[in-house]
């Protein structure tokens, strides 16, 4: 039991413990930085604690408001209901739940310096807070997978994508995290209640080094490598496609310049206008132009390819029609505009994910490993809670990334807030 206490709750200790003794005893159940304790000058709250409380409140309110605005924009503007944005809406719902559930309850835990809602609610809270955060992270993983398929297998992606596919994938991002974390935390804690007092609200898994490492792997390490690997491959592919696109434009411009130098180019009459398939040579005679016929054949082939691509599915899915018939002139893949918006959105949310999650997990890994090795480690409350709230702030930054990446989100939100300015 002593060894069990030595590995106890890395994060939970930070909220209620000042120091973790090597003999397994808790030196104090009060927290020197708890804002509910009076300071030496007689005031109830120190300036730093007040800033912390105001900061938590501001992050919570902004998270709820901005995510609600994104959902309202999705509801009001039909053009936002594209296939790719259905994944964005799923993450928005998860982030809104973080703002409504995780942040307020965690804030009360910090303000009072203890858990005030009872042991049963503690077990549920720990399971749900991990699940909701994981839903948002897993939503990002699904977006990366979808973008990867769209980049490397565009025809297959276009043929299979639909509103139904997006909804099924989004449901998957909720079922898996809740199945894992509610079992890993809530069920475990109800079956085998933690040895800590209810006011501490420490889940069982933090009492063991092995389960703590599993938690770190599931919440960050595995998603990190999946997201980073897929994104780097997508980025490399897009760069290659961009170079090819530039070369094609140069080639087309060179061809146009050559045609403009031929006789009759400036006469206001197209080649072969009098006799389709023929052009005038330097002697003024009609000469058969095989290239013109080839262009016409390509046009017919493109039309046939479009029909074939749609017939492979038997019909055009209703979801594709709702999503604006993505693909434009090329019906077997996304339009370049849609691809750019999806890639830009993905870039923003991947960067945000890395910035807010790397500090948290580095701190968590440090305290987990050092506590296991040395059995005694001073846990700084402010460090732990700062990096924890950085991960919570991910739910605030995500909707800002959507608005920054897609101007239509900003325009729609502006019209919602200022309807008289439409």
LOVOTI-898847 format. One record per residue (C-alpha): y, x, z; residue in one letter. Coordinates in steps of 0.001 Angstrom, whole numbers, plus 524288, in hexadecimal, padded with zeros to 5 digits. Example, Ala and Ser with C-alpha at 12.3 -4.5 7.8 and 13.67 -1.06 7.14 Angstrom:
BEGIN
7EE6C8300C81E78a 7FBDC8356681BE4s 
END
This chain:
BEGIN
800008000080000x 8090E80B7B802C9x 80708810A37F51Ax 809978032B7EFB8x 816A9802A07F6A4x 81A4680FF97F16Dx 819E780AC77E383x 821067FE507E6C8x 82AAB7F6E07DE5Cx 8335E8005D7D746x 83D3A7F6197D38Ax 83AEF7ED097DEF7x 83D027F7E47E8BFx 84A377FABA7E2DCx 84ECC7ED1B7E61Ex 84ABA7ED357F45Bx 847907FAF97F8C9x 85029806857FBB9x 84538810997FBAAx 8368B8112B7F9D9x 82FC5818DF80482x 824638220180175x 81C1C81BB080C0Ax 81D5F80E9980554x 826968089480F2Fx 833198021D80B03x 83E95808CC8116Bx 8471A7FCCE81063x 846DF7EF3980ADFx 8557D7EEE38095Fx 85C5C7F4747FDB6x 868447FCE07FFBCx 86E6F7F7B27F34Bx 86BDE7E94B7F5E1x 878CC7E2797F40Cx 876087D85B7FEA3x 8774B7E2BE80929x 884CD7E56780ED5x 88AC87F29C80C59x 890E17FBC881652x 89E927F6F2813BDx 89A9F7E91C81744x 89A7B7E36D809ADx 88E957DC32804FDx 88DBC7E2497F79Cx 891017EFD07F2A3x 898737F1A77E5FCx 88CA77F7217DECDx 884387EBD37E354x 88E867E2157DF22x 88F247E84D7D1B5x 8806A7E7777D0E1x 880167D90E7D460x 88B077D5C47CADBx 8843C7DDAE7C057x 877457D6A07C254x 87E0A7C9877C219x 885887CCCE7B5C7x 879727D1BA7AEA5x 871F17C5827B29Bx 87C707BBF47AE2Bx 87EF57C2FC7A152x 8706B7C3C879E6Ex 86ED47B52479FF5x 87B247B17D7986Dx 8794A7BA9E78CD4x 86AEF7B74578AF6x 86E4A7A8C578B63x 878A67AB1A780EDx 86E917B1CA7783Fx 865777A620779B6x 8709379CB7776B5x 874077A49476A9Dx 865ED7A3B176632x 8663B7950276839x 87341792A776167x 8722079BBC755ABx 866B6798D974CA7x 8683E7A5D07459Ax 864AE7ACDE75232x 857607A66475284x 851577B0A0749E0x 843BC7B5EA74BCCx 848707C29975209x 851927BB9875B5Ex 846827B39A7612Ax 842207C031767CDx 850047C25576C68x 8504F7B4B67724Fx 843C47B77B779B6x 849AE7C39677FEEx 855FC7BBE0782FBx 84E327B1AE78A8Ex 847537BC7579239x 8543C7C34979527x 85A387B66679990x 84EE67B47C7A311x 8514B7C2277A86Cx 85F637BE5C7AAF6x 85BBA7B1757B14Ex 8502C7B61B7B986x 84EF57C4D87BB30x 85D117C87F7BD64x 861227BE4B7C78Dx 855017BFEF7CFF8x 8558F7CEB27CF3Dx 863EA7CE4A7D2F6x 861057C6757DF4Ex 856987D0607E2DAx 860DC7DB197E225x 86BB47D38A7E8F6x 8637D7CF9E7F4B8x 85B997DC287F520x 84F0F7D4417F5B9x 847897C9757EEF7x 84BB47BC4B7F485x 843517B2B87ECB6x 836047B4AD7F30Ex 829A17BBED7EF9Dx 824467B2367E59Dx 830EF7B22D7DDE6x 831007C0FE7DE8Fx 823C07C1AA7D7D0x 8284A7B85D7CD36x 8354B7BF3D7CB6Bx 82F137CC937C997x 825B67C76C7BF44x 82FE57BF817B7E1x 83A667CA077B7D8x 831037D3EF7B1EBx 82C357C9D77A816x 839B97C5E27A350x 83E2F7D3DB7A15Dx 831807D6BC79A23x 833677CAEF7913Bx 840637D08778CB1x 83A6F7DE0378A8Fx 82E997D87678396x 837977D06377B05x 83D977DD2377672x 8300E7E2A0773AFx 82CD97D6B776B4Ax 839A57D842763C5x 836527E684760FEx 828C57E2D375C37x 82E607D8357536Cx 838A87E17D74DE1x 82E4F7EBC574B8Ax 8260F7E24974391x 832197DD8D73C31x 835BD7EB9B738DBx 828777F0DD734CBx 822087E46C72FAAx 82D6C7DBF472AE6x 825B37D2DB721FFx 81B427D01572C26x 825A67CE2273682x 82D517C47A72E45x 821277BCB172AABx 81CAE7BB3C738BEx 829517B98E73FF5x 82D0F7ABE974463x 832BF7A4A874FCCx 8250A7A225754BDx 821A27B0A4754ACx 82E0F7B3EE75C33x 82B687A97676676x 81D557ADED7687Dx 821BA7BC1676A16x 82C3A7B7F6773C4x 822A17B00E77BDEx 819FF7BC1A77C2Fx 825267C3FE78243x 825757BA6A78DADx 817007B85078FFCx 813177C69E790B0x 81D777CB6079A86x 81B957BFBD7A392x 80CC57C10A7A2F6x 80DAF7CF7F7A66Dx 8183F7CF8A7B0D1x 815377C2C77B7CBx 807547C7B27B98Ax 80B1E7D5B57BC73x 815467D1E97C69Bx 8158B7C3A87CADEx 806F27C0B57CB1Ex 803DC7CDCE7D159x 80E267CBAA7DBF0x 8096C7BDE57DF1Cx 7FB1D7C2247DFCAx 7FDD87CE977E769x 80B367CD347EE0Dx 812FF7D9DF7EF31x 813897E07D7FC73x 8225E7E04C7FC87x 82A9F7D60F8030Bx 82ECC7CAA67FA9Ex 83CF77CF2F7FB5Fx 839797DBA27F40Dx 833AE7D48F7E82Ex 82B677DFE67E345x 820AF7DCD87D951x 813437E2917DBBCx 812CA7EABB7CF76x 81DC47F39C7D43Dx 815307F7CB7DFA2x 80C287FF797D6C2x 80F5080AE07CDFDx 805E3806AF7C34Bx 80AFA7F8C67C216x 8190F7FDAD7C27Bx 8163F806827B6E6x 80FD67FB1A7AFAAx 81C0E7F31B7B21Ex 824CB7FDBF7AC92x 81BF47FEFC7A0B1x 81C157F05A79DEAx 82A9C7EE387A006x 82FF27FA05798DDx 82708804D779405x 81EB47FCB178AB9x 82A1A7F48678551x 8325F800DC78417x 828AF8080477B72x 825BA7FBFE77337x 834187F8D077110x 8384D806D076E88x 82CFB809C276547x 82ED37FD7875D23x 83D8E7FEAB75CC9x 83D4580CD47583Ex 833B48094674D6Bx 83C437FDCE74965x 848578066B74955x 841AF810DA7411Ex 83CDD806D473750x 84A37800767361Bx 8509780DA2733ADx 8471E8104172899x 84979802BC7230Dx 858178051A723F0x 85719811B871C1Ex 84F0A80AEE711B0x 859027FFF87111Dx 86413809B070EF4x 85C6D810657040Cx 859E8803586FD81x 8686B8000E6FDE5x 86BDB80D456F7EAx 861BC80B326ED60x 866DB7FD9A6EA4Cx 874D4802856E9AFx 870C780D7F6E093x 86A0A803AE6D7A8x 875F97FADE6D7ACx 87ECA806606D458x 875FA809F86C8F5x 876177FBFB6C3E4x 884D17FB396C4F8x 885E9806C76BBA7x 87DD18004E6B0E4x 884AA7F9F76A52Cx 8884B7EBD86A7A5x 888757ED586B667x 896E17EA5D6B74Ax 897477DFB86ACEBx 895A57D4E56B6CEx 888507D1EF6B0F9x 87B967D5236B79Fx 870F77DCB26B0B4x 868767D3ED6A88Ex 871867C84E6A9D4x 870087C51E69B74x 861B97C8E769AAEx 85B567C9476A82Bx 852CD7D5386A9A4x 85AF37DD1F6A000x 866C27E6096A12Cx 8700F7EC276977Bx 86DAD7FA55693FAx 87850803A568F53x 876DF7FEBE68165x 878E77F0BC685B1x 86AC47ECC06833Cx 862B27E45768C52x 8589E7ECD369310x 84DB27E75E69B92x 850097EAD26A9B4x 843257EBBD6B0EEx 84A387EDDB6BDD7x 8505D7E04E6BD31x 8430C7DA2D6BB71x 83DE87E2196C6E6x 848D57DD1F6CF90x 845837CF2E6CBDFx 8372E7D1AF6CEB8x 83AC17D71C6DC01x 842877CAE56DEBAx 836E87C25C6DB55x 82DEB7CAF06E374x 836F67C9D76EF35x 836CC7BB116EDF9x 8280B7BB2C6ED14x 8270E7C42B6F8D3x 82FA97BAF57009Ax 826E07AF706FD38x 81AAB7B73C7005Bx 81FDA7BBBA70D80x 822C67ADCC71182x 8161B7A85970C3Ex 80E077B1CC71457x 8119F7A9E572039x 80EEF79D2871933x 81C8E7984C71C8Fx 8297C79CD3721F4x 8291579B357307Fx 83347791F3735DDx 8378779CA473F0Cx 83B3F7A54373385x 8440579AA072E4Bx 84A447994973BAEx 84C587A7D973C33x 854AB7A75873004x 84A237AB8172656x 84B817B99872A74x 849B27C2B571F3Dx 854257BD7571638x 851AA7C1E570859x 8451C7C89070C58x 83CBE7BDF37121Fx 831FC7C6A971727x 839EC7CE1272145x 845A57CD4972A31x 8532B7CE427249Cx 85A217DB19726DCx 864587D41372F2Fx 85A067CE5173816x 8534F7DB6973959x 860067E23973CE8x 863677D84174769x 855BD7D8AD74D56x 855867E78774D65x 8632F7E8847532Bx 85FA67DEED75DF6x 853267E657760DBx 85AA07F32A76197x 864267EDE376BA0x 85A007E805774B1x 8510D7F3F2773DEx 85C397FCF9777B5x 85FD77F40378301x 851B37F36278783x 8509780222787FBx 85D9C8040078EFDx 85AE57FA52799F7x 84C607FC8979C12x 84AEF80B4E79B8Cx 852EA80DF57A81Bx 84B9B803637AFA3x 83E29808507AC1Ax 8418A816907AE33x 846198134B7BBFBx 83A2C80AD87BE50x 830D0815507B981x 837AA81F907C1D1x 836A1817E77CE76x 828B88137C7CBB2x 823B5821247C8D4x 82B28828347D388x 8273181E4A7DDD8x 81902820117D9EDx 81A0982EEA7DA3Ex 8223D830E57E679x 82051824597EE1Bx 82E888241E7F22Cx 83A4D8219C7E9CAx 847D781C7E7ECC6x 84A89810E87E3EFx 8588F80EF77E012x 85B56800787DFB3x 8671A8015C7D6BFx 85FD4809627CC8Fx 85436800387CC44x 85C3B7F3D57CB83x 865A97F9757C183x 85AF07FCCF7B7E4x 8541F7EFE97BAC0x 860567E84E7B75Ex 861B57F0787AB20x 854E97EA977A67Bx 859E67DD1A7AA3Ax 866517DFDA7A28Bx 85DC57E1327968Cx 85DB07D2537967Bx 86C877D29479595x 86D737DD1478B2Dx 8633E7D72278215x 86B5E7CB2977E45x 8773F7D3ED77C7Ex 86F147DBF07730Ax 86B937CFC676B39x 879E07CC0E76A16x 87DAB7D9E176641x 8730A7DAF575BF3x 874CB7CD7F755DFx 882B97C8C775355x 87DFC7BAC8751BEx 87A867BA837603Cx 8885D7BE94763B6x 88E787B4CC75A76x 886167A9B075F82x 888DA7ACDE76DC7x 8975B7AD7976A97x 896AA79FED7648Ex 88F5279AC777073x 899497A03277A12x 8A51879C73771CCx 8A12E7904376A34x 8AF4D78D2C766C7x 8B028799CC75F05x 8A5737966275561x 
END
